[in-house]
C-alpha cells in the first residue's frame, strides 16, 4: 500500500525505506559505519519504540552500551519481515512522536537521510528527484543539523540551495565557505557523508 501524494515527508520516506529494506534483506551494506541494513532497521525501530535508549543514542558514553545492547537484541530476536513492518508502522499511537507535528519535526530528515544511507551504499546508485515540498521540509532542518559542522570550519559558513538559490549563513566570518546543493544533499554533507553528498564547496 502506497502513501497518498499529500502524505508528509516523514511518512513517505519511512515507507520508501521499508520497501527498500524488504527488497535488500538484513545483510546489505549501508553508509553508517559498521552497520548493515539489519542494524539500521533495528536502530530505527528502537528509536521509535524504546525511549529509554534515547540518552545513549544522543550522548553515547556510559549510556551507549545500553542502547547498543537493546538494538542488538531487537535485531537478533525479531524476524526480518516483522522488524521491517515495525519500522514501516512507526511509533505507537500513544507516543508523542506519533503526533503529526512532532513526527514531521523529528522523523522527516531522519528517514530521508537513512533512506539514502541504504540507497547510496548499493552499486550504481544515482541521486533521486524529490518533490519541491519535500526539499522545502528538509531545508527547514538544515541549520540545526549542520550546526556541528559550522564549529569545524575556519571562518564563516554559508549553505546555499542550488534549486532555489536561497542561502543561510550559519556563521559569519572570513574566509567564507559556501556549500551548495539541494537540501537533501546538504543534510547528507552535514551528517558527515561527504563521500556521497552531491555538493560543491567554495572558499573565498
Backbone torsions as a table, in degrees:
resi	resn	phi	psi	omega
1	UNK	NA	127.4	-177.7
2	UNK	-94.0	158.9	177.9
3	UNK	-79.1	155.8	177.3
4	UNK	-70.9	155.7	-179.5
5	UNK	-58.8	-24.6	-178.8
6	UNK	-90.8	3.4	-179.3
7	UNK	-63.2	146.8	180.0
8	UNK	-68.2	159.1	-178.9
9	UNK	-55.9	-39.7	-179.0
10	UNK	-58.9	-35.9	-179.6
11	UNK	-78.8	-45.5	-177.6
12	UNK	-65.3	-38.8	179.3
13	UNK	-72.3	-35.6	176.4
14	UNK	-62.0	-45.2	-179.7
15	UNK	-64.2	-45.3	-179.3
16	UNK	-63.4	-39.8	178.1
17	UNK	-65.4	-43.9	178.6
18	UNK	-61.6	-41.6	177.6
19	UNK	-60.5	-43.9	-179.3
20	UNK	-66.4	-41.0	178.4
21	UNK	-65.3	-37.3	175.2
22	UNK	-59.0	-41.8	-179.3
23	UNK	-68.8	-39.5	-171.9
24	UNK	-87.2	-32.9	-173.7
25	UNK	87.4	-179.8	-170.9
26	UNK	-87.3	-2.6	-169.4
27	UNK	-114.6	21.4	-178.9
28	UNK	-97.4	157.2	-177.1
29	UNK	-72.2	159.1	171.7
30	UNK	-134.6	174.8	176.6
31	UNK	-87.1	2.1	174.8
32	UNK	-88.2	117.6	-172.9
33	UNK	-54.7	125.4	176.6
34	UNK	82.7	-1.3	-177.5
35	UNK	-110.0	134.0	165.8
36	UNK	-93.5	178.4	-177.6
37	UNK	-58.8	-34.7	177.7
38	UNK	-63.5	-41.5	178.6
39	UNK	-63.3	-41.0	-179.5
40	UNK	-66.0	-43.3	178.3
41	UNK	-61.6	-43.9	179.5
42	UNK	-63.2	-40.6	177.1
43	UNK	-56.8	-46.0	-176.1
44	UNK	-71.5	-37.1	177.7
45	UNK	-65.9	-43.2	177.8
46	UNK	-64.6	-40.7	177.9
47	UNK	-59.9	-39.4	179.7
48	UNK	-70.5	-35.7	-163.1
49	UNK	-120.1	-8.5	-176.4
50	UNK	-127.9	81.7	-179.5
51	UNK	-62.0	-19.8	178.5
52	UNK	-66.5	-15.4	179.8
53	UNK	-93.7	-4.4	-175.0
54	UNK	-60.7	-43.1	179.5
55	UNK	-58.5	-39.6	179.7
56	UNK	-68.7	-36.0	179.6
57	UNK	-68.0	-34.9	-176.9
58	UNK	-87.8	-44.1	-170.6
59	UNK	-101.6	-23.1	-176.2
60	UNK	64.8	-137.9	176.5
61	UNK	57.4	-138.9	-176.0
62	UNK	-66.3	-18.7	178.4
63	UNK	-86.3	-19.0	-174.1
64	UNK	-63.8	-32.7	-177.5
65	UNK	-61.9	-37.0	-179.1
66	UNK	-68.3	-44.3	177.5
67	UNK	-58.9	-46.1	-179.7
68	UNK	-63.7	-39.3	180.0
69	UNK	-63.6	-45.7	-179.9
70	UNK	-63.8	-45.2	-179.9
71	UNK	-60.4	-43.2	-178.6
72	UNK	-64.9	-41.4	-179.4
73	UNK	-66.7	-41.1	177.4
74	UNK	-60.5	-43.0	-180.0
75	UNK	-63.9	-44.1	-176.1
76	UNK	-73.4	-30.8	-172.3
77	UNK	-99.7	-6.4	-176.8
78	UNK	-109.8	120.9	175.7
79	UNK	-55.5	144.3	-174.2
80	UNK	-54.8	-48.2	178.8
81	UNK	-58.5	-37.3	179.1
82	UNK	-69.3	-39.1	179.4
83	UNK	-62.7	-45.4	179.9
84	UNK	-65.9	-37.0	178.8
85	UNK	-65.8	-37.8	176.2
86	UNK	-63.4	-40.7	175.8
87	UNK	-61.4	-45.0	-178.4
88	UNK	-60.3	-40.1	-176.2
89	UNK	-75.2	-28.0	179.8
90	UNK	81.8	-167.8	-176.3
91	UNK	-68.1	153.9	176.0
92	UNK	-56.8	151.9	-173.7
93	UNK	-62.6	-23.1	-178.8
94	UNK	-88.4	-0.4	176.5
95	UNK	-82.7	143.7	176.8
96	UNK	-57.1	-32.9	-178.4
97	UNK	-71.5	-7.3	174.5
98	UNK	-84.4	-15.4	176.9
99	UNK	-65.1	135.4	-173.6
100	UNK	-52.2	-45.1	-177.8
101	UNK	-66.1	-40.7	179.4
102	UNK	-70.8	-41.3	178.4
103	UNK	-57.0	-46.8	-179.8
104	UNK	-61.3	-38.2	-176.6
105	UNK	-71.6	-43.6	-171.2
106	UNK	-100.0	-14.8	-173.4
107	UNK	-115.9	-18.4	-177.4
108	UNK	-60.1	-59.2	-179.5
109	UNK	-66.2	-38.4	-179.4
110	UNK	-57.9	-47.8	-178.5
111	UNK	-69.8	-39.2	-179.9
112	UNK	-64.2	-45.3	-178.7
113	UNK	-67.2	-43.1	179.7
114	UNK	-70.8	-29.8	171.8
115	UNK	-58.3	-44.5	178.8
116	UNK	-71.0	-29.0	175.6
117	UNK	-58.5	-35.7	178.1
118	UNK	-80.9	-49.7	-177.1
119	UNK	-55.5	-47.9	-170.4
120	UNK	-83.4	3.1	170.8
121	UNK	-96.3	-4.0	-178.6
122	UNK	-95.2	156.2	-178.8
123	UNK	-63.2	145.3	170.8
124	UNK	60.4	31.6	177.4
125	UNK	-69.6	155.3	175.0
126	UNK	-136.3	150.0	174.8
127	UNK	-58.6	147.9	179.8
128	UNK	-113.0	143.1	177.6
129	UNK	-73.3	138.0	174.5
130	UNK	-113.9	146.6	176.4
131	UNK	-59.4	154.4	-179.9
132	UNK	-56.4	-40.7	-179.5
133	UNK	-62.0	-36.6	178.6
134	UNK	-67.8	-43.5	178.5
135	UNK	-64.6	-37.5	177.4
136	UNK	-62.6	-41.2	179.2
137	UNK	-64.2	-40.4	178.5
138	UNK	-68.5	-36.3	-179.8
139	UNK	-59.3	-34.5	178.7
140	UNK	-64.1	-25.7	-177.6
141	UNK	-89.4	-12.8	-173.0
142	UNK	-59.3	-50.4	-175.7
143	UNK	-57.6	-42.2	-179.1
144	UNK	-65.6	-46.9	-174.5
145	UNK	-76.4	-19.3	-179.8
146	UNK	-96.0	-0.2	-175.6
147	UNK	-59.5	-39.5	179.8
148	UNK	-64.6	-34.6	179.0
149	UNK	-67.7	-32.2	-179.5
150	UNK	-61.6	-34.3	-178.3
151	UNK	-68.3	-21.5	-178.8
152	UNK	-95.3	4.6	-178.6
153	UNK	-102.5	132.5	177.0
154	UNK	-80.3	113.7	-177.8
155	UNK	100.1	-147.5	-177.7
156	UNK	-93.0	163.4	178.9
157	UNK	-139.3	127.1	177.4
158	UNK	-126.6	136.8	174.3
159	UNK	-110.5	134.3	-175.0
160	UNK	-129.1	131.3	174.7
161	UNK	-78.0	125.9	177.7
162	UNK	-81.0	-16.8	-179.1
163	UNK	-84.6	-23.7	-179.7
164	UNK	-126.2	-16.7	-176.4
165	UNK	85.2	-4.9	-179.9
166	UNK	-66.9	143.1	-178.3
167	UNK	-131.9	153.7	175.1
168	UNK	-133.7	129.0	177.5
169	UNK	-92.0	116.9	179.0
170	UNK	-86.8	-27.7	176.1
171	UNK	-156.3	132.7	177.7
172	UNK	-81.8	154.0	177.1
173	UNK	148.6	169.2	177.9
174	UNK	-126.6	141.6	-4.6
175	UNK	-66.9	160.8	-179.4
176	UNK	-103.3	122.1	174.3
177	UNK	-95.7	126.3	177.1
178	UNK	-114.5	126.3	175.8
179	UNK	-110.8	121.5	-173.1
180	UNK	-119.6	137.6	177.2
181	UNK	174.4	176.7	173.8
182	UNK	-70.9	156.0	-175.2
183	UNK	-52.3	-41.3	179.0
184	UNK	-61.2	-41.5	-179.9
185	UNK	-66.6	-37.1	178.2
186	UNK	-66.3	-36.6	177.0
187	UNK	-66.7	-39.5	176.8
188	UNK	-62.8	-42.3	176.1
189	UNK	-61.4	-45.4	-178.7
190	UNK	-61.4	-30.7	179.9
191	UNK	-86.4	12.3	176.1
192	UNK	82.7	19.1	-178.1
193	UNK	-104.2	46.7	-176.3
194	UNK	-57.5	-29.2	-175.2
195	UNK	-69.8	-19.7	-179.9
196	UNK	-122.1	-7.5	179.8
197	UNK	-76.4	128.1	179.2
198	UNK	-88.0	81.6	179.1
199	UNK	-129.4	161.1	173.2
200	UNK	-119.8	132.4	-177.3
201	UNK	-114.9	128.4	175.0
202	UNK	-125.0	155.9	-177.8
203	UNK	-141.2	119.8	-178.2
204	UNK	-132.8	NA	NA
